């Protein structure tokens, strides 16, 4: 009977210890979890603060550099700088354009660090405007003309820019009479950014056309086919 009592007493103490430990362990776990969350929160706040402060420092450094550059130009003035006799003349736009787009560029170089280089322009001819072009439909990827199904680098395509019979006895420039198509290529598949939009794909200019108004391809090619990728 005494042994049974001692055994019961021992079990009671063991049960009390186990119950105490089991009641306390969840609390300990919760404390560690809370501490871990606090550490994570503080770390996130530190990283966020560091990112914001770093960006502010970068912006401040950029502003300081801009101020330094502006100070260098405060003393620059064409009025106090002699016009250089070293002149470079560029006639490229006279061949590529007509009317207001045909400009001769004159570049006056200057070795003086306190003086700006001077660039001016003048018209290549007395013609202020080009005669308006027809609706050109021979150029794939230009003026809404669709690209071919299978792309390959085509040879140069030339087309009449105007109907000559409308300009009898008129002096015209070659840029007003004929044009060369730009060579275009699709960079993407057809896509749309939201429902209801027309499908489109990005185009790029592989080779520039001529004159300037036909130099580049359309930015996008559009299709009425609704089956395209939504991005």
Residue frames as a rotation matrix with the C-alpha (Angstrom) as fourth column:
UNK 1
0.569 0.823 0.000 0.00
0.823 -0.569 0.000 0.00
0.000 0.000 -1.000 0.00
UNK 2
0.431 -0.505 -0.748 2.87
0.148 -0.778 0.610 2.36
-0.890 -0.373 -0.260 0.80
UNK 3
-0.648 -0.693 0.317 4.52
0.384 0.062 0.921 1.53
-0.658 0.718 0.226 -2.54
UNK 4
-0.117 0.700 0.704 1.26
0.985 -0.010 0.173 2.22
0.128 0.714 -0.688 -4.36
UNK 5
0.776 0.395 -0.492 0.97
0.511 -0.850 0.125 5.57
-0.369 -0.348 -0.862 -2.59
UNK 6
-0.032 -0.876 -0.481 4.56
0.048 -0.482 0.875 6.49
-0.998 0.005 0.057 -3.47
UNK 7
-0.671 -0.191 0.717 3.99
0.668 0.266 0.695 5.43
-0.323 0.945 -0.051 -7.09
UNK 8
0.327 0.878 0.351 0.81
0.938 -0.346 -0.008 7.51
0.114 0.332 -0.936 -7.27
UNK 9
0.671 -0.148 -0.727 2.60
0.249 -0.878 0.409 10.50
-0.698 -0.456 -0.552 -5.74
UNK 10
-0.439 -0.898 -0.007 5.47
0.221 -0.116 0.968 10.14
-0.871 0.424 0.249 -8.22
UNK 11
-0.426 0.355 0.832 3.01
0.904 0.135 0.405 9.98
0.032 0.925 -0.378 -11.13
UNK 12
0.661 0.721 -0.210 1.20
0.734 -0.679 -0.019 13.04
-0.157 -0.142 -0.977 -9.80
UNK 13
0.279 -0.641 -0.715 4.44
0.024 -0.740 0.672 15.05
-0.960 -0.205 -0.191 -9.66
UNK 14
-0.697 -0.553 0.456 5.41
0.419 0.202 0.885 13.85
-0.582 0.808 0.091 -13.12
UNK 15
-0.015 0.794 0.607 2.00
0.996 -0.040 0.076 14.77
0.085 0.606 -0.791 -14.49
UNK 16
0.742 0.287 -0.605 2.22
0.434 -0.894 0.108 18.22
-0.510 -0.343 -0.789 -12.90
UNK 17
-0.195 -0.901 -0.389 5.69
0.013 -0.399 0.917 18.78
-0.981 0.173 0.090 -14.40
UNK 18
-0.696 -0.042 0.717 4.52
0.672 0.314 0.670 17.62
-0.253 0.949 -0.190 -17.83
UNK 19
0.371 0.906 0.206 1.40
0.929 -0.363 -0.075 19.76
0.007 0.219 -0.976 -17.67
UNK 20
0.548 -0.249 -0.798 3.46
0.186 -0.894 0.407 22.78
-0.815 -0.372 -0.444 -16.61
UNK 21
-0.537 -0.844 -0.008 5.95
0.120 -0.086 0.989 22.20
-0.835 0.530 0.147 -19.42
UNK 22
-0.492 0.415 0.765 3.24
0.869 0.281 0.406 21.66
-0.046 0.865 -0.499 -22.00
UNK 23
0.652 0.727 -0.217 1.47
0.723 -0.681 -0.111 24.83
-0.228 -0.084 -0.970 -20.89
UNK 24
0.415 -0.555 -0.721 4.71
-0.030 -0.800 0.599 26.85
-0.909 -0.227 -0.348 -21.03
UNK 25
-0.456 -0.702 0.547 6.20
0.511 0.296 0.807 25.48
-0.728 0.648 0.224 -24.28
UNK 26
0.177 0.547 0.818 3.52
0.977 -0.200 -0.077 26.99
0.121 0.813 -0.570 -26.58
UNK 27
0.927 0.138 -0.348 4.11
0.228 -0.946 0.232 30.33
-0.297 -0.295 -0.908 -24.90
UNK 28
0.054 -0.986 -0.161 7.86
0.040 -0.159 0.986 29.99
-0.998 -0.059 0.030 -25.50
UNK 29
-0.368 -0.136 0.920 7.23
0.862 0.322 0.392 29.14
-0.350 0.937 -0.002 -29.14
UNK 30
0.619 0.690 0.375 4.96
0.774 -0.617 -0.143 32.15
0.133 0.379 -0.916 -29.50
UNK 31
0.702 -0.434 -0.565 7.60
0.018 -0.782 0.623 34.39
-0.712 -0.448 -0.541 -27.93
UNK 32
-0.359 -0.901 0.244 10.23
0.277 0.147 0.950 33.17
-0.891 0.409 0.196 -30.39
UNK 33
-0.117 0.406 0.906 7.84
0.992 0.085 0.090 33.57
-0.040 0.910 -0.413 -33.31
UNK 34
0.873 0.474 -0.119 7.00
0.478 -0.878 0.009 37.12
-0.100 -0.065 -0.993 -32.22
UNK 35
0.328 -0.840 -0.432 10.69
-0.051 -0.473 0.880 37.93
-0.943 -0.266 -0.198 -31.83
UNK 36
-0.483 -0.501 0.718 11.39
0.640 0.357 0.680 36.55
-0.597 0.789 0.148 -35.31
UNK 37
0.318 0.694 0.646 8.56
0.938 -0.328 -0.110 38.64
0.135 0.641 -0.756 -36.79
UNK 38
0.867 -0.046 -0.497 9.89
0.155 -0.921 0.356 41.74
-0.474 -0.386 -0.791 -35.04
UNK 39
-0.143 -0.989 -0.028 13.38
0.123 -0.046 0.991 41.07
-0.982 0.138 0.128 -36.43
UNK 40
-0.365 0.073 0.928 11.96
0.907 0.254 0.337 40.60
-0.211 0.964 -0.159 -39.94
UNK 41
0.696 0.699 0.167 9.90
0.716 -0.692 -0.089 43.79
0.054 0.182 -0.982 -39.64
UNK 42
0.636 -0.532 -0.560 12.87
-0.042 -0.748 0.663 45.79
-0.771 -0.398 -0.497 -38.38
UNK 43
-0.400 -0.815 0.419 15.05
0.390 0.262 0.883 44.36
-0.829 0.517 0.213 -41.16
UNK 44
0.001 0.495 0.869 12.45
1.000 -0.027 0.014 45.29
0.030 0.868 -0.495 -43.78
UNK 45
0.913 0.339 -0.228 12.20
0.368 -0.925 0.099 48.82
-0.177 -0.175 -0.969 -42.40
UNK 46
0.217 -0.919 -0.330 15.98
-0.007 -0.340 0.941 49.12
-0.976 -0.202 -0.080 -42.43
UNK 47
-0.503 -0.410 0.761 16.24
0.695 0.332 0.638 47.93
-0.514 0.849 0.119 -46.03
UNK 48
0.395 0.734 0.553 13.42
0.908 -0.403 -0.114 50.24
0.139 0.547 -0.826 -47.11
UNK 49
0.858 -0.123 -0.499 15.03
0.111 -0.904 0.414 53.20
-0.502 -0.410 -0.761 -45.35
UNK 50
-0.155 -0.987 0.045 18.40
0.173 0.018 0.985 52.36
-0.973 0.160 0.168 -46.89
UNK 51
-0.286 0.116 0.951 16.84
0.940 0.224 0.256 52.16
-0.183 0.968 -0.173 -50.36
UNK 52
0.750 0.633 0.192 15.03
0.654 -0.753 -0.071 55.50
0.099 0.179 -0.979 -49.98
UNK 53
0.673 -0.556 -0.488 18.08
-0.059 -0.698 0.714 57.26
-0.738 -0.451 -0.502 -48.52
UNK 54
-0.316 -0.820 0.476 20.32
0.467 0.303 0.831 55.79
-0.826 0.485 0.287 -51.23
UNK 55
0.061 0.431 0.900 17.98
0.993 -0.121 -0.009 57.08
0.105 0.894 -0.435 -53.94
UNK 56
0.939 0.285 -0.192 17.90
0.319 -0.931 0.178 60.50
-0.128 -0.229 -0.965 -52.32
UNK 57
0.244 -0.934 -0.262 21.71
0.014 -0.267 0.964 60.57
-0.970 -0.238 -0.052 -52.21
UNK 58
-0.390 -0.368 0.844 21.88
0.791 0.335 0.511 59.56
-0.471 0.867 0.160 -55.87
UNK 59
0.490 0.654 0.576 19.40
0.839 -0.534 -0.108 62.27
0.237 0.536 -0.811 -56.84
UNK 60
0.869 -0.217 -0.445 21.31
0.065 -0.841 0.537 64.82
-0.491 -0.496 -0.716 -54.79
UNK 61
-0.143 -0.979 0.146 24.59
0.273 0.102 0.957 63.79
-0.951 0.177 0.253 -56.44
UNK 62
-0.178 0.156 0.972 22.95
0.981 0.110 0.162 64.10
-0.082 0.982 -0.172 -59.85
UNK 63
0.839 0.532 0.117 21.66
0.534 -0.845 0.012 67.58
0.105 0.053 -0.993 -59.03
UNK 64
0.522 -0.732 -0.437 25.11
-0.002 -0.513 0.858 68.63
-0.853 -0.447 -0.270 -57.82
UNK 65
-0.413 -0.687 0.598 26.66
0.600 0.288 0.746 67.40
-0.685 0.667 0.293 -61.08
UNK 66
0.212 0.576 0.790 24.00
0.958 -0.282 -0.052 69.25
0.193 0.767 -0.612 -63.09
UNK 67
0.929 0.089 -0.360 24.74
0.216 -0.919 0.330 72.43
-0.302 -0.385 -0.872 -61.14
UNK 68
0.045 -0.991 -0.123 28.44
0.141 -0.115 0.983 72.04
-0.989 -0.061 0.135 -61.88
UNK 69
-0.384 -0.135 0.913 27.71
0.888 0.216 0.405 71.62
-0.252 0.967 0.037 -65.59
UNK 70
0.616 0.697 0.366 25.41
0.760 -0.649 -0.044 74.66
0.207 0.305 -0.930 -65.61
UNK 71
0.696 -0.428 -0.576 28.07
0.097 -0.739 0.666 76.76
-0.711 -0.520 -0.473 -63.87
UNK 72
-0.353 -0.868 0.349 30.50
0.499 0.140 0.855 75.85
-0.791 0.476 0.383 -66.63
UNK 73
-0.299 0.307 0.904 28.06
0.935 -0.093 0.341 77.23
0.189 0.947 -0.259 -69.19
UNK 74
0.528 0.530 -0.664 27.29
0.686 -0.727 -0.034 80.47
-0.501 -0.437 -0.747 -67.33
UNK 75
0.035 -0.634 -0.773 30.25
-0.127 -0.770 0.626 82.19
-0.991 0.076 -0.107 -68.98
UNK 76
-0.652 -0.259 0.713 29.59
0.598 0.404 0.693 80.75
-0.467 0.878 -0.108 -72.43
UNK 77
0.355 0.743 -0.567 28.20
0.139 -0.642 -0.754 83.31
-0.924 0.189 -0.331 -74.83
UNK 78
0.294 -0.204 0.934 28.30
0.946 0.205 -0.253 83.64
-0.140 0.957 0.254 -78.60
UNK 79
0.967 0.144 0.212 28.53
0.184 -0.965 -0.186 87.41
0.178 0.219 -0.959 -78.22
UNK 80
0.625 -0.774 0.098 31.97
-0.648 -0.445 0.618 87.22
-0.435 -0.450 -0.780 -76.63
UNK 81
0.037 -0.593 0.805 33.22
0.183 0.795 0.578 84.31
-0.982 0.126 0.138 -78.73
UNK 82
-0.330 -0.196 -0.924 34.54
-0.799 -0.463 0.383 84.87
-0.503 0.865 -0.004 -82.25
UNK 83
0.778 0.624 0.076 32.93
-0.447 0.634 -0.631 82.80
-0.442 0.456 0.772 -85.00
UNK 84
-0.011 -0.844 0.537 35.37
-0.016 0.537 0.844 80.09
-1.000 0.000 -0.020 -85.98
UNK 85
-0.011 -0.088 -0.996 36.65
-0.957 -0.288 0.036 79.96
-0.290 0.954 -0.081 -89.54
UNK 86
-0.958 -0.281 0.054 36.67
-0.264 0.941 0.210 76.15
-0.109 0.187 -0.976 -89.33
UNK 87
-0.103 0.991 -0.088 33.39
-0.874 -0.133 -0.468 75.33
-0.476 0.029 0.879 -90.99
UNK 88
-0.933 -0.058 0.356 31.95
0.081 0.928 0.364 71.92
-0.351 0.368 -0.861 -91.90
UNK 89
-0.347 0.825 -0.446 29.04
-0.910 -0.412 -0.055 71.89
-0.229 0.387 0.893 -94.34
UNK 90
-0.783 0.186 0.594 26.64
0.127 0.982 -0.139 68.94
-0.609 -0.033 -0.793 -94.54
UNK 91
-0.577 0.550 -0.604 24.47
-0.816 -0.423 0.394 68.65
-0.038 0.720 0.693 -97.67
UNK 92
-0.990 0.116 0.076 23.02
0.118 0.993 0.020 65.21
-0.074 0.028 -0.997 -96.84
UNK 93
-0.327 0.939 -0.102 19.50
0.413 0.045 -0.910 66.50
-0.850 -0.340 -0.403 -96.22
UNK 94
-0.242 0.210 -0.947 19.49
-0.748 -0.663 0.044 68.27
-0.618 0.719 0.317 -99.59
UNK 95
-0.762 -0.086 -0.642 19.52
-0.528 0.657 0.539 64.82
0.376 0.749 -0.545 -101.20
UNK 96
-0.892 0.359 -0.274 17.23
0.443 0.816 -0.371 63.15
0.090 -0.452 -0.887 -98.65
UNK 97
-0.198 0.855 -0.479 14.56
0.688 -0.227 -0.689 65.84
-0.698 -0.466 -0.544 -98.37
UNK 98
-0.568 0.084 0.819 12.75
0.619 -0.612 0.492 68.64
0.542 0.787 0.296 -100.12
UNK 99
0.445 0.734 0.514 11.03
0.200 -0.641 0.741 71.78
0.873 -0.227 -0.432 -98.98
UNK 100
0.615 -0.130 0.778 11.44
-0.692 -0.561 0.454 72.47
0.378 -0.817 -0.435 -95.27
UNK 101
0.901 -0.279 0.333 13.19
0.006 0.775 0.632 69.13
-0.435 -0.567 0.700 -94.66
UNK 102
0.509 -0.756 0.411 16.00
0.783 0.208 -0.587 69.99
0.358 0.621 0.697 -97.08
UNK 103
0.980 -0.193 0.038 18.46
-0.185 -0.838 0.513 71.96
-0.067 -0.511 -0.857 -94.97
UNK 104
0.275 -0.959 -0.063 22.17
0.214 0.125 -0.969 72.65
0.938 0.253 0.239 -95.33
UNK 105
0.947 -0.010 -0.322 23.86
0.321 -0.048 0.946 72.33
-0.025 -0.999 -0.042 -91.92
UNK 106
0.289 -0.883 0.370 26.93
-0.038 -0.397 -0.917 74.45
0.956 0.251 -0.149 -91.16
UNK 107
0.871 -0.076 -0.485 28.97
0.482 0.322 0.815 73.47
0.094 -0.944 0.317 -88.14
UNK 108
0.421 -0.734 0.532 31.55
-0.350 -0.673 -0.651 75.98
0.837 0.088 -0.541 -86.84
UNK 109
0.530 -0.292 -0.796 33.97
0.691 0.693 0.205 74.15
0.492 -0.659 0.569 -84.54
UNK 110
0.512 -0.360 0.780 35.67
-0.515 -0.855 -0.057 75.92
0.688 -0.372 -0.623 -81.64
UNK 111
0.016 -0.619 -0.785 38.59
0.443 0.708 -0.550 74.70
0.896 -0.339 0.286 -79.53
UNK 112
-0.685 -0.225 0.693 37.99
-0.410 -0.667 -0.622 77.27
0.602 -0.710 0.365 -76.79
UNK 113
-0.679 0.398 -0.617 36.45
0.624 0.756 -0.199 75.48
0.387 -0.520 -0.761 -73.79
UNK 114
-0.645 0.434 -0.629 34.70
0.322 -0.592 -0.739 78.71
-0.693 -0.679 0.242 -72.79
UNK 115
-0.508 0.463 -0.727 32.89
-0.789 -0.589 0.177 79.04
-0.346 0.663 0.664 -76.10
UNK 116
0.182 0.673 0.717 30.05
-0.077 0.737 -0.672 77.04
-0.980 0.068 0.186 -77.58
UNK 117
-0.862 -0.347 0.371 30.28
0.306 0.228 0.924 75.53
-0.405 0.910 -0.091 -81.03
UNK 118
-0.303 0.735 -0.606 27.90
-0.554 -0.654 -0.516 77.17
-0.775 0.180 0.605 -83.45
UNK 119
-0.770 0.171 0.615 25.54
0.530 0.709 0.466 75.33
-0.356 0.684 -0.636 -85.81
UNK 120
-0.271 0.750 -0.603 23.18
-0.506 -0.644 -0.574 77.01
-0.819 0.149 0.554 -88.25
UNK 121
-0.426 0.228 0.876 21.10
0.652 0.748 0.123 75.86
-0.627 0.623 -0.467 -91.19
UNK 122
-0.410 0.349 -0.843 19.71
-0.625 -0.781 -0.019 77.25
-0.665 0.519 0.538 -94.40
UNK 123
0.587 0.741 0.327 17.38
-0.228 0.538 -0.811 75.91
-0.777 0.402 0.485 -97.07
UNK 124
-0.311 -0.694 0.650 18.87
0.458 0.490 0.742 73.94
-0.833 0.528 0.165 -99.92
UNK 125
-0.710 0.154 0.687 16.59
0.642 -0.259 0.721 75.69
0.289 0.953 0.085 -102.41
UNK 126
-0.886 0.422 0.193 13.86
-0.444 -0.892 -0.087 78.31
0.136 -0.163 0.977 -102.65
UNK 127
-0.197 0.849 -0.490 11.18
-0.115 0.476 0.872 75.62
0.974 0.228 0.004 -102.53
UNK 128
-0.469 0.062 0.881 9.44
-0.857 -0.275 -0.437 75.90
0.215 -0.960 0.182 -99.17
UNK 129
0.106 0.585 0.804 7.25
-0.626 0.668 -0.403 72.82
-0.773 -0.460 0.437 -99.55
UNK 130
-0.929 -0.306 0.208 7.31
-0.074 0.704 0.706 69.56
-0.363 0.641 -0.677 -101.50
UNK 131
-0.338 0.850 -0.403 4.46
-0.802 -0.036 0.596 68.71
0.492 0.525 0.694 -103.80
UNK 132
0.081 0.411 0.908 2.14
-0.874 0.467 -0.133 66.32
-0.479 -0.783 0.397 -101.91
UNK 133
-0.883 -0.463 -0.079 2.77
-0.455 0.803 0.386 62.62
-0.115 0.377 -0.919 -102.45
UNK 134
-0.061 0.833 -0.550 0.21
-0.636 0.392 0.665 60.15
0.769 0.390 0.506 -103.74
UNK 135
0.550 0.276 0.788 -1.10
-0.781 0.505 0.368 57.38
-0.296 -0.818 0.493 -101.53
UNK 136
-0.263 -0.771 -0.580 1.87
-0.871 0.449 -0.202 55.03
0.416 0.452 -0.789 -101.83
UNK 137
0.649 0.582 0.490 0.79
-0.726 0.666 0.172 51.37
-0.226 -0.467 0.855 -101.54
UNK 138
0.620 -0.455 -0.639 3.91
-0.274 0.638 -0.720 49.61
0.735 0.621 0.271 -102.83
UNK 139
-0.396 -0.872 0.287 5.82
-0.544 -0.029 -0.839 49.64
0.740 -0.489 -0.463 -99.52
UNK 140
0.328 0.446 -0.833 5.25
0.392 0.738 0.549 46.77
0.860 -0.506 0.067 -97.09
UNK 141
-0.009 -0.285 -0.959 5.20
1.000 0.026 -0.017 48.16
0.030 -0.958 0.284 -93.54
UNK 142
-0.917 -0.269 -0.294 4.65
0.275 -0.961 0.022 51.78
-0.289 -0.061 0.955 -94.62
UNK 143
-0.718 0.686 -0.118 1.40
-0.688 -0.675 0.268 53.78
0.104 0.274 0.956 -94.72
UNK 144
-0.007 0.780 0.626 -0.55
-0.794 0.377 -0.478 50.84
-0.608 -0.500 0.616 -93.30
UNK 145
0.341 0.068 -0.938 0.45
-0.782 0.573 -0.243 48.37
0.521 0.816 0.248 -96.04
UNK 146
0.854 0.048 0.518 0.65
-0.414 0.664 0.622 44.90
-0.314 -0.746 0.587 -94.39
UNK 147
-0.223 -0.974 0.041 3.88
-0.870 0.218 0.442 42.94
-0.439 0.063 -0.896 -94.23
UNK 148
0.009 0.179 -0.984 4.20
-0.711 0.693 0.119 39.75
0.703 0.698 0.133 -96.33
UNK 149
0.903 0.423 0.069 3.48
-0.356 0.651 0.670 36.46
0.239 -0.630 0.739 -94.58
UNK 150
0.648 -0.761 -0.033 7.06
0.721 0.599 0.347 35.22
-0.244 -0.249 0.937 -94.96
UNK 151
0.873 -0.327 -0.362 9.66
-0.315 -0.944 0.095 37.94
-0.373 0.031 -0.927 -94.55
UNK 152
0.317 -0.889 0.331 12.85
0.903 0.390 0.182 38.06
-0.291 0.241 0.926 -96.53
UNK 153
-0.115 -0.450 -0.886 15.18
0.160 -0.888 0.430 40.90
-0.980 -0.092 0.174 -97.31
UNK 154
0.647 0.470 0.600 13.72
0.656 0.059 -0.753 42.22
-0.389 0.881 -0.270 -100.52
UNK 155
-0.470 -0.725 0.503 15.51
0.878 -0.440 0.188 44.27
0.085 0.530 0.844 -103.12
UNK 156
-0.790 0.133 -0.599 14.93
0.080 -0.945 -0.316 48.00
-0.608 -0.297 0.736 -103.19
UNK 157
-0.096 0.849 0.520 11.44
0.984 0.158 -0.077 48.94
-0.147 0.505 -0.851 -104.34
UNK 158
-0.932 -0.172 -0.320 11.00
0.113 -0.975 0.193 52.24
-0.345 0.144 0.928 -106.18
UNK 159
-0.087 0.959 0.269 7.65
0.973 0.140 -0.184 53.84
-0.214 0.245 -0.946 -106.90
UNK 160
-0.413 0.014 0.910 6.38
0.443 -0.870 0.215 57.10
0.795 0.493 0.353 -108.42
UNK 161
-0.789 0.068 -0.611 5.76
0.563 -0.317 -0.763 59.65
-0.246 -0.946 0.212 -105.70
UNK 162
-0.283 0.691 -0.666 3.42
-0.317 -0.722 -0.615 61.82
-0.905 0.037 0.423 -107.79
UNK 163
0.346 0.432 0.833 1.42
0.749 0.408 -0.523 61.60
-0.565 0.804 -0.183 -110.99
UNK 164
-0.603 -0.778 -0.177 3.61
0.523 -0.552 0.649 63.48
-0.603 0.299 0.740 -113.47
UNK 165
-0.424 0.465 0.777 0.74
0.798 -0.214 0.563 64.41
0.428 0.859 -0.280 -115.77
UNK 166
0.658 0.685 -0.311 -0.49
0.748 -0.548 0.374 66.80
0.086 -0.479 -0.873 -113.07
UNK 167
0.494 -0.567 -0.659 2.79
0.190 -0.670 0.718 68.73
-0.848 -0.480 -0.224 -113.16
UNK 168
0.377 -0.316 0.871 3.43
0.925 0.078 -0.372 69.46
0.049 0.946 0.322 -116.82
UNK 169
0.214 -0.408 0.887 5.86
0.350 -0.816 -0.460 72.35
0.912 0.410 -0.032 -117.38
UNK 170
0.916 0.062 0.397 6.77
-0.341 -0.403 0.849 72.37
0.212 -0.913 -0.348 -113.67
UNK 171
-0.080 -0.990 -0.117 10.31
-0.484 0.141 -0.864 72.28
0.872 -0.012 -0.490 -112.32
UNK 172
0.900 0.396 0.181 10.57
-0.367 0.468 0.804 69.49
0.234 -0.790 0.567 -109.75
UNK 173
-0.142 -0.922 0.361 13.30
-0.987 0.161 0.024 67.90
-0.080 -0.353 -0.932 -107.67
UNK 174
-0.464 -0.096 -0.880 14.07
-0.395 0.912 0.109 64.21
0.793 0.399 -0.461 -108.01
UNK 175
-0.996 0.063 -0.056 12.92
0.077 0.408 -0.910 63.71
-0.034 -0.911 -0.411 -104.40
UNK 176
-0.401 0.905 -0.141 9.45
-0.607 -0.378 -0.699 64.87
-0.686 -0.194 0.701 -105.45
UNK 177
-0.034 0.358 -0.933 9.17
-0.975 0.193 0.110 62.54
0.219 0.914 0.343 -108.43
UNK 178
0.255 0.005 -0.967 10.27
-0.151 0.988 -0.034 59.13
0.955 0.155 0.253 -107.19
UNK 179
0.298 -0.151 0.943 10.67
-0.954 -0.090 0.287 57.39
0.042 -0.984 -0.171 -103.85
UNK 180
-0.395 -0.459 -0.796 12.36
-0.308 0.882 -0.356 54.27
0.866 0.104 -0.490 -102.49
UNK 181
0.678 0.734 -0.048 10.52
-0.244 0.287 0.926 52.11
0.694 -0.616 0.374 -99.97
UNK 182
-0.129 -0.661 0.739 12.07
-0.990 0.046 -0.132 51.40
0.053 -0.749 -0.661 -96.59
UNK 183
-0.224 0.016 -0.975 12.77
-0.152 0.987 0.051 47.75
0.963 0.159 -0.218 -95.86
UNK 184
0.028 0.400 0.916 10.77
-0.959 -0.249 0.138 46.72
0.284 -0.882 0.376 -92.80
UNK 185
-0.520 -0.155 -0.840 10.73
0.023 0.980 -0.195 43.73
0.854 -0.121 -0.506 -90.50
UNK 186
0.592 0.775 0.220 8.41
-0.302 -0.040 0.952 42.59
0.747 -0.630 0.211 -87.70
UNK 187
-0.493 -0.790 0.364 10.02
-0.613 0.018 -0.790 42.47
0.618 -0.613 -0.493 -84.26
UNK 188
-0.726 0.322 0.607 7.14
-0.480 0.395 -0.783 40.81
-0.492 -0.861 -0.132 -82.40
UNK 189
-0.740 0.648 0.180 4.12
0.656 0.637 0.405 38.62
0.148 0.418 -0.896 -82.93
UNK 190
-0.283 0.738 0.613 0.69
-0.093 -0.657 0.748 40.18
0.955 0.154 0.255 -83.04
UNK 191
-0.620 0.071 -0.782 -0.48
0.768 0.261 -0.585 41.16
0.163 -0.963 -0.216 -79.55
UNK 192
0.112 0.606 0.788 -2.82
0.058 -0.795 0.603 43.44
0.992 -0.022 -0.124 -77.66
UNK 193
-0.848 -0.518 0.117 -2.57
-0.034 -0.167 -0.985 44.93
0.530 -0.839 0.124 -74.18
UNK 194
-0.711 0.675 0.198 -6.26
-0.273 -0.005 -0.962 44.84
-0.648 -0.738 0.187 -73.33
UNK 195
-0.409 0.656 0.635 -9.51
0.776 0.616 -0.136 43.41
-0.480 0.437 -0.761 -74.62
UNK 196
0.636 0.750 -0.182 -11.17
0.490 -0.575 -0.655 45.40
-0.596 0.328 -0.733 -77.37
UNK 197
0.139 -0.674 -0.726 -7.91
-0.524 -0.672 0.524 46.65
-0.840 0.308 -0.447 -78.89
UNK 198
0.887 0.011 -0.462 -6.83
-0.436 0.352 -0.828 45.86
0.154 0.936 0.316 -82.42
UNK 199
0.694 -0.686 0.219 -4.03
0.492 0.674 0.551 43.33
-0.525 -0.275 0.805 -82.63
UNK 200
0.868 -0.479 -0.134 -0.68
-0.463 -0.679 -0.570 44.86
0.182 0.557 -0.810 -83.56
UNK 201
0.654 -0.754 -0.051 2.96
0.725 0.607 0.327 43.98
-0.215 -0.251 0.944 -83.87
UNK 202
0.544 -0.545 -0.638 6.10
-0.146 -0.810 0.568 46.09
-0.826 -0.216 -0.521 -83.62
UNK 203
0.856 -0.293 0.425 7.99
0.493 0.219 -0.842 46.92
0.154 0.931 0.332 -86.81
UNK 204
0.309 -0.814 -0.492 11.58
0.163 -0.464 0.871 48.02
-0.937 -0.349 -0.010 -87.28
UNK 205
0.887 -0.072 -0.456 13.40
-0.443 -0.412 -0.796 49.63
-0.130 0.908 -0.397 -90.19
UNK 206
0.573 -0.705 0.419 16.09
0.582 0.709 0.398 47.37
-0.577 0.016 0.816 -91.66
UNK 207
-0.589 -0.708 0.389 17.05
0.789 -0.400 0.466 49.86
-0.174 0.582 0.794 -94.38
UNK 208
-0.271 0.477 -0.836 15.91
0.126 -0.843 -0.522 53.46
-0.954 -0.247 0.169 -94.66
UNK 209
0.302 0.461 0.834 13.84
0.923 0.079 -0.378 54.62
-0.240 0.884 -0.402 -97.59
UNK 210
-0.767 -0.554 -0.324 14.16
0.403 -0.809 0.428 57.83
-0.499 0.198 0.844 -99.60
UNK 211
-0.245 -0.587 0.772 13.39
-0.090 -0.779 -0.621 60.74
0.965 -0.222 0.138 -99.38
UNK 212
-0.907 -0.275 0.319 13.10
-0.312 -0.070 -0.947 61.61
0.283 -0.959 -0.022 -95.67
UNK 213
-0.178 0.927 0.331 9.31
-0.981 -0.143 -0.128 61.22
-0.071 -0.348 0.935 -95.48
UNK 214
0.781 0.411 -0.471 9.71
-0.481 0.876 -0.034 57.57
0.398 0.253 0.882 -96.50
UNK 215
-0.187 -0.980 0.065 12.85
-0.782 0.108 -0.614 56.91
0.595 -0.165 -0.787 -94.44
UNK 216
-0.878 -0.181 0.443 11.29
-0.460 0.576 -0.676 54.76
-0.133 -0.797 -0.589 -91.71
UNK 217
-0.660 0.653 -0.372 8.63
0.331 0.696 0.637 52.08
0.675 0.297 -0.675 -91.42
UNK 218
0.306 0.831 0.465 5.40
-0.372 -0.346 0.862 52.40
0.876 -0.437 0.203 -89.47
UNK 219
-0.402 -0.424 0.811 5.76
-0.898 0.011 -0.440 51.95
0.178 -0.906 -0.385 -85.74
UNK 220
-0.486 0.338 0.806 3.17
-0.251 0.830 -0.498 49.14
-0.837 -0.444 -0.318 -85.66
UNK 221
-0.815 0.387 -0.432 1.33
-0.353 0.260 0.899 46.94
0.460 0.885 -0.075 -88.12
UNK 222
-0.481 0.739 0.471 -2.35
-0.673 0.032 -0.739 46.40
-0.561 -0.673 0.482 -87.25
UNK 223
-0.890 0.301 -0.344 -4.71
-0.045 0.691 0.721 43.57
0.454 0.657 -0.602 -88.13
UNK 224
-0.179 0.919 0.351 -8.44
-0.922 -0.281 0.268 43.04
0.345 -0.276 0.897 -87.65
UNK 225
0.026 0.111 -0.993 -7.90
0.055 0.992 0.112 39.38
0.998 -0.058 0.019 -86.73
UNK 226
0.549 0.263 0.793 -8.97
-0.682 -0.408 0.607 39.19
0.484 -0.874 -0.045 -83.03
UNK 227
0.971 -0.169 -0.168 -6.92
0.226 0.878 0.422 36.04
0.076 -0.448 0.891 -82.36
UNK 228
0.158 -0.961 0.229 -3.69
-0.055 -0.240 -0.969 37.38
0.986 0.140 -0.091 -80.94
UNK 229
-0.192 -0.356 -0.914 -1.81
0.821 0.452 -0.349 37.14
0.538 -0.818 0.205 -77.66
UNK 230
0.778 0.442 0.446 -2.98
0.077 -0.772 0.631 39.32
0.623 -0.456 -0.635 -74.76
UNK 231
-0.162 -0.911 -0.378 0.03
0.756 0.132 -0.641 40.78
0.634 -0.390 0.668 -72.94
